[in-house]
Amino acid sequence: MLLALAAFLARTLYNTGVIVLRVQDTLEESLETIDDRVESIEKILEIPLFSDSPEIKRLRKDMLDCREAILDVAYSLSNSMTEQETTLDPEMENQ
C-alpha cells in the first residue's frame, strides 16, 4: 500500500515537473517574441509625427503605454525565472 502511494506520488510529481518545464519553455519563447515586438514598436515610435491630429497623438501615447506594459510583464517574468534558477543552482552544486 505504501509502495503504491509512493509510486503514485512520484508519478504525479514527475508529471507536474514536466508541465512546469513546458510552461517555462513557452514563457521564454514568448519573451523572445515580445522582445522582437518591442524593438519593432520602438523603431516606429522614433519616426517623427507630421500631424497635429489628436487621434495620432493618442495613438502614439497608447503605443508607448503598451510598450511599457509589455516590458513590465517581460521583466517580471524574466526576473522571477532568474531568481528561481539562482535559488536552484546552489542546491544542484551540493549534490
N, C-alpha and C positions, 0 to 999 in steps of 0.2 A: 504494500500500500504506500509506504513512504517512498519507495523507489519510483513508483508510478507518478506520485506527486512531484518528485524531484525532476523526473523526465519531462512532465508537463510544464513545469516552471522554466526549465532550461529551454524548451522549445519556444515558449511564449516570449522569454527574454531575447532569444535569438531573432525571432520574427520582429520584435519591437526594434531591436538594433538595426536590422536591415531596413526597416521603414524609416528610421531616423537618418541613416546614411543616404537613402534615396532622396529624402526631403532636403538634406544638406546639399547634395549634388545639384538638385533642381534650383535651390536658392542661389548657389554660386553661379550657375548658368544665367539665371535671371539677373543677377547683379552685373554680370558682364554685358548683357543686353542693355540694362539701364545705363551703364557707363557709356556705351556707344550712343544711346539716345540723348544723354545729357550733352555729350560733345556736339552732336548734331544741333541741338537746341541752342547751345552757346554760339555756334557759328551763325545761326540765323539771327540771334539777338545782337550780334556785333554789327549787322547791317544797319546803317543809319536810316531813320524814318524820314520820308519826304512828305508826309501828310500830317496835318494837324488834326485829323479826324479823331474824335473822342473814341470811336469804336476801335481804331487801330491802336491808340494808346492803351485802351483797356485790354486788348488782345495781347499786347506786349507785356503788360503787367501780369496778366493771367499766366502767360508762358513763364515769366520769371518765378511766379509763385509755384507753378507746377514743378519747375526745375528744383527749387528749394525743397519742396515736399519729397520729390524723388531722392534727392541727395540725403535728406534726413533718414528716410527709410533704409537706403543703402548703407549709410554709415552705422546706423543702429544694428542692422543685421550683421554687417561685417565685423563690428566691434564685439558683438556677443559671440560670434564664431571664433574670433581670435582669442577672446578671454577663455572660452571653453577649451580651445586647443592648448593654451598655456597651462591651464589647470590640469589637463590630462597628461601633458608631456612629462612632468616630474614623476608621476606615478609609473609611467611606462619605463622610465630610465631605471627605477629602483628594482624592477622585476628581472 
